[in-house]
């Protein structure tokens, strides 16, 4: 059932509501690269759509803060879904390392919606289940987030918040009753989550010093870093290295190692075991298919200049 009511007025964009004082200018010169995953929704309301709404709002807030270099949400979700086939926003430390490397992120931000409810209060007449009269529509939400360092899988920062928001006042002709009877409405979801997201955002900005960065994303060696469930090959070269769709790589595998008497490596014996062709290019990684031979995680890649 769709609820209709008059909104209390435009909601002020939370990204501009937080005062960052003089720290933003300094932080902008040395910003950690972060990726925000869809929140895991532990409530009965609106499933993954609500979790995605929370992540999108936090992403916008982080960008507006100027303290973080934030990866684009569509790219983050695309890689996440390819790796974990629609799994919710909760990831293990091992998955965080794998996903973060593919995205070129230094930190992953994951979250949980632990509480959410929309209710209407007010007087008036109840005519056949419809409330006719003055009413106030209010939303309550609770959430927490964790910041995971990709290099180590360590949780370096965390925050939690609760929020309350009056969504509207007026004369209503329908009643918001339960999650099952209320259709998902992105505008209402954004308004309802806003206050708690504000608090989370402010906390993450305050904890920025727990997220050191090199300031420069080093060029990663060309290597097979993962294999998707559909057989897709993930490699750690992307648009930043000039990779294009159709680019081919020779797959080189170490088959033996020559060492001296003290165990130091003198040489590696390698074989060319396959050819990959890139089918999708991301910022610092790519997805490829096997054109010839085989490919395994850890195999080295040599770009074919003239495939």
VMD Tcl script that draws the C-alpha trace (Angstrom):
set ca {
  {0.00 0.00 0.00}
  {1.41 3.40 -0.93}
  {1.38 6.13 1.67}
  {0.51 9.69 0.67}
  {1.31 12.67 2.85}
  {2.65 16.18 2.72}
  {6.35 16.38 3.45}
  {7.63 18.62 6.16}
  {9.84 20.43 3.67}
  {13.02 19.76 1.68}
  {15.62 17.81 3.57}
  {18.91 19.65 3.82}
  {21.70 17.70 2.11}
  {23.67 16.05 4.89}
  {26.97 16.39 3.08}
  {26.85 20.16 3.55}
  {25.34 20.05 7.04}
  {28.54 18.93 8.75}
  {31.16 21.55 9.51}
  {34.60 20.23 8.70}
  {36.40 23.38 9.84}
  {39.88 23.86 8.43}
  {40.83 20.18 8.25}
  {39.26 19.46 4.85}
  {41.81 21.43 2.85}
  {44.69 19.55 4.44}
  {43.01 16.15 4.22}
  {42.16 16.60 0.55}
  {45.84 16.52 -0.29}
  {46.31 13.09 1.27}
  {43.03 11.22 0.97}
  {42.56 7.49 1.53}
  {40.84 5.64 -1.32}
  {37.62 4.13 0.04}
  {34.85 1.96 -1.38}
  {31.40 1.77 0.25}
  {29.46 -1.50 0.01}
  {25.69 -1.79 0.26}
  {24.67 -2.09 3.90}
  {23.50 -5.45 5.18}
  {19.82 -4.92 6.03}
  {18.86 -6.85 9.17}
  {15.38 -5.29 9.31}
  {12.13 -6.33 7.68}
  {11.96 -3.15 5.62}
  {12.71 -3.10 1.88}
  {15.57 -5.58 1.73}
  {18.64 -4.76 -0.31}
  {17.08 -1.58 -1.67}
  {17.27 0.04 1.75}
  {20.87 -1.12 2.24}
  {21.82 0.33 -1.14}
  {20.14 3.63 -0.25}
  {22.19 3.89 2.95}
  {25.43 3.18 1.07}
  {24.61 5.71 -1.64}
  {23.92 8.46 0.89}
  {27.11 7.73 2.79}
  {29.08 7.73 -0.47}
  {27.77 11.19 -1.38}
  {28.54 12.46 2.12}
  {32.11 11.14 2.01}
  {32.67 12.80 -1.36}
  {31.25 16.11 -0.14}
  {33.41 15.98 2.98}
  {36.54 16.29 0.83}
  {38.42 14.00 3.22}
  {38.27 10.84 1.12}
  {38.85 9.67 -2.45}
  {35.66 7.67 -3.00}
  {35.18 5.01 -5.66}
  {32.03 5.16 -7.76}
  {29.17 3.08 -6.31}
  {28.16 1.32 -9.51}
  {31.70 0.09 -10.04}
  {31.95 -1.15 -6.45}
  {28.68 -3.07 -6.61}
  {29.47 -4.54 -10.01}
  {32.75 -6.06 -8.85}
  {31.23 -7.18 -5.53}
  {28.34 -8.97 -7.26}
  {30.62 -10.66 -9.76}
  {32.76 -12.01 -6.92}
  {30.07 -12.94 -4.43}
  {26.93 -13.41 -6.54}
  {24.58 -10.99 -4.82}
  {25.79 -11.54 -1.24}
  {24.78 -8.71 1.12}
  {27.15 -5.95 2.17}
  {28.75 -8.01 4.95}
  {32.17 -9.31 3.89}
  {34.82 -11.28 5.72}
  {38.30 -9.79 6.19}
  {39.58 -12.18 3.52}
  {36.90 -11.02 1.07}
  {37.69 -7.39 1.91}
  {41.31 -7.91 0.90}
  {40.32 -9.60 -2.36}
  {37.63 -7.09 -3.28}
  {39.68 -4.06 -2.27}
  {42.63 -5.11 -4.40}
  {40.41 -5.58 -7.45}
  {38.89 -2.13 -6.93}
  {42.17 -0.39 -6.16}
  {40.79 0.70 -2.76}
  {42.83 1.12 0.40}
  {39.79 0.78 2.67}
  {36.36 -0.84 2.42}
  {33.43 0.59 4.36}
  {30.74 -1.94 5.26}
  {27.59 -1.31 7.25}
  {24.54 -2.88 8.86}
  {21.02 -1.54 9.27}
  {20.05 -2.88 12.68}
  {16.78 -0.99 13.07}
  {14.27 0.74 10.81}
  {10.60 1.62 11.15}
  {8.09 4.08 9.76}
  {4.94 4.85 11.72}
  {2.04 7.28 11.64}
  {0.50 8.96 14.65}
  {-2.42 11.29 14.98}
  {-6.10 11.73 15.57}
  {-9.06 11.69 13.27}
  {-11.51 9.06 12.13}
  {-10.83 5.50 11.10}
  {-13.12 4.69 8.20}
  {-12.82 1.07 7.12}
  {-9.14 0.90 8.00}
  {-8.28 4.31 6.50}
  {-7.15 7.04 8.87}
  {-8.70 10.38 7.89}
  {-7.45 13.37 9.82}
  {-4.30 15.09 11.04}
  {-1.29 12.79 11.21}
  {2.47 12.78 11.69}
  {4.68 10.29 9.86}
  {7.93 9.49 11.66}
  {10.89 7.26 10.79}
  {13.42 5.66 13.12}
  {16.68 4.02 12.05}
  {19.76 2.46 13.61}
  {22.99 1.42 11.90}
  {26.68 0.76 12.32}
  {29.67 0.82 9.97}
  {33.17 -0.61 9.94}
  {36.22 0.55 7.99}
  {38.43 -2.35 6.86}
  {42.01 -1.85 5.75}
  {42.42 -3.79 2.51}
  {46.10 -4.54 2.99}
  {45.59 -6.40 6.28}
  {41.85 -7.07 6.70}
  {42.00 -5.13 10.00}
  {39.04 -3.03 11.20}
  {40.62 0.38 11.75}
  {37.52 2.49 12.49}
  {33.88 2.00 13.40}
  {30.79 4.05 14.13}
  {27.17 3.56 15.09}
  {24.15 5.84 15.15}
  {20.42 6.12 15.66}
  {18.19 8.65 13.94}
  {14.66 10.02 14.04}
  {13.04 12.02 11.28}
  {9.58 13.51 10.83}
  {8.73 12.67 7.25}
  {5.54 14.62 6.98}
  {2.47 16.14 8.58}
  {-0.91 16.55 7.02}
  {-4.16 14.90 6.12}
  {-3.58 11.36 4.94}
  {-5.76 8.96 3.04}
  {-3.59 5.86 3.49}
  {-1.78 4.50 6.49}
  {1.77 3.20 6.64}
  {1.35 0.02 8.66}
  {4.14 -2.51 8.19}
  {7.07 -3.29 5.96}
  {4.98 -5.89 4.15}
  {2.21 -3.45 3.24}
  {4.33 -0.42 2.39}
  {5.96 -0.23 -1.03}
  {9.58 0.87 -1.29}
  {9.86 4.60 -1.86}
  {13.42 5.91 -2.46}
  {12.55 9.45 -1.41}
  {11.11 8.30 1.89}
  {14.06 5.94 2.41}
  {16.58 8.73 1.88}
  {14.76 11.04 4.30}
  {14.35 8.33 6.90}
  {18.01 7.35 6.91}
  {19.37 10.89 6.77}
  {19.86 11.71 10.48}
  {21.73 8.48 11.28}
  {23.88 8.83 8.14}
  {24.81 12.35 9.26}
  {26.11 11.00 12.55}
  {28.03 8.17 10.88}
  {29.62 10.56 8.41}
  {30.75 12.97 11.12}
  {32.31 10.10 13.06}
  {34.24 8.78 10.04}
  {35.62 12.23 9.28}
  {36.74 12.55 12.91}
  {38.46 9.15 12.67}
  {40.24 10.02 9.43}
  {43.64 9.82 11.14}
  {43.10 6.08 11.62}
  {43.16 5.64 7.85}
  {46.67 6.49 6.64}
  {47.36 6.53 2.93}
  {50.40 6.52 0.74}
  {48.79 9.34 -1.22}
  {49.69 7.52 -4.42}
  {48.23 4.30 -5.74}
  {51.23 2.33 -6.90}
  {51.13 0.61 -10.24}
  {50.33 -3.00 -9.43}
  {52.15 -5.83 -11.16}
  {50.22 -7.58 -13.90}
  {48.91 -10.74 -12.28}
  {45.85 -12.97 -12.04}
  {44.27 -12.06 -8.70}
  {41.03 -14.02 -8.77}
  {38.66 -16.26 -10.69}
  {34.91 -15.61 -10.68}
  {32.28 -18.27 -10.25}
  {31.46 -17.97 -13.94}
  {35.10 -18.55 -14.89}
  {35.94 -14.88 -15.45}
  {39.57 -13.99 -14.75}
  {40.34 -10.94 -12.57}
  {43.60 -9.13 -13.21}
  {45.21 -6.19 -11.44}
  {45.72 -3.91 -14.42}
  {43.02 -1.50 -15.48}
  {42.23 1.84 -17.08}
  {44.97 3.54 -15.07}
  {47.49 1.36 -16.92}
  {45.98 2.00 -20.34}
  {44.09 -1.30 -20.56}
  {41.24 -1.38 -23.09}
  {38.54 -3.89 -23.86}
  {40.09 -6.43 -26.21}
  {43.60 -6.12 -24.74}
  {45.31 -9.50 -24.61}
  {47.76 -10.91 -22.09}
  {50.09 -13.88 -22.27}
  {49.73 -16.00 -19.12}
  {53.12 -16.90 -17.66}
  {53.42 -19.48 -14.88}
  {56.45 -20.23 -12.70}
  {57.08 -23.96 -13.00}
  {60.39 -24.18 -11.13}
  {62.87 -22.09 -9.18}
  {66.68 -22.31 -9.22}
  {68.34 -21.49 -5.89}
  {71.91 -21.26 -4.61}
  {73.31 -23.26 -1.72}
  {71.91 -20.78 0.77}
  {68.41 -21.00 -0.65}
  {68.47 -17.64 -2.40}
  {66.54 -17.49 -5.66}
  {68.82 -17.25 -8.70}
  {66.32 -17.72 -11.51}
  {62.75 -18.76 -12.18}
  {61.74 -21.15 -14.93}
  {58.48 -20.09 -16.55}
  {56.15 -21.40 -19.23}
  {53.53 -19.60 -21.27}
  {50.34 -21.46 -20.43}
  {47.57 -19.37 -21.95}
  {46.19 -16.15 -23.40}
  {43.58 -13.86 -21.84}
  {41.44 -11.21 -23.49}
  {39.97 -8.32 -21.50}
  {36.18 -8.04 -21.65}
  {35.62 -5.34 -19.04}
  {37.86 -2.55 -17.78}
  {37.62 -0.97 -14.32}
  {39.70 1.82 -12.82}
  {42.62 -0.32 -11.63}
  {41.58 -3.83 -12.56}
  {39.98 -5.74 -15.39}
  {37.88 -8.80 -16.12}
  {39.07 -11.19 -18.83}
  {38.25 -14.52 -20.42}
  {40.58 -17.37 -21.32}
  {41.15 -17.42 -25.08}
  {43.73 -20.20 -25.02}
  {45.17 -22.54 -22.41}
  {44.63 -21.92 -18.70}
  {45.06 -19.28 -16.01}
  {45.41 -19.58 -12.23}
  {45.61 -17.11 -9.37}
  {49.21 -15.90 -9.09}
  {50.06 -16.33 -12.78}
  {51.96 -13.42 -14.25}
  {50.69 -11.54 -17.25}
  {52.56 -10.02 -20.19}
  {50.61 -7.65 -22.36}
  {50.52 -8.39 -26.05}
  {51.12 -5.09 -27.77}
  {49.85 -6.37 -31.11}
  {47.32 -9.12 -30.39}
}
mol new
graphics top color blue
foreach p $ca { graphics top sphere $p radius 0.5 }
foreach p [lrange $ca 0 end-1] q [lrange $ca 1 end] { graphics top cylinder $p $q radius 0.2 }
display resetview
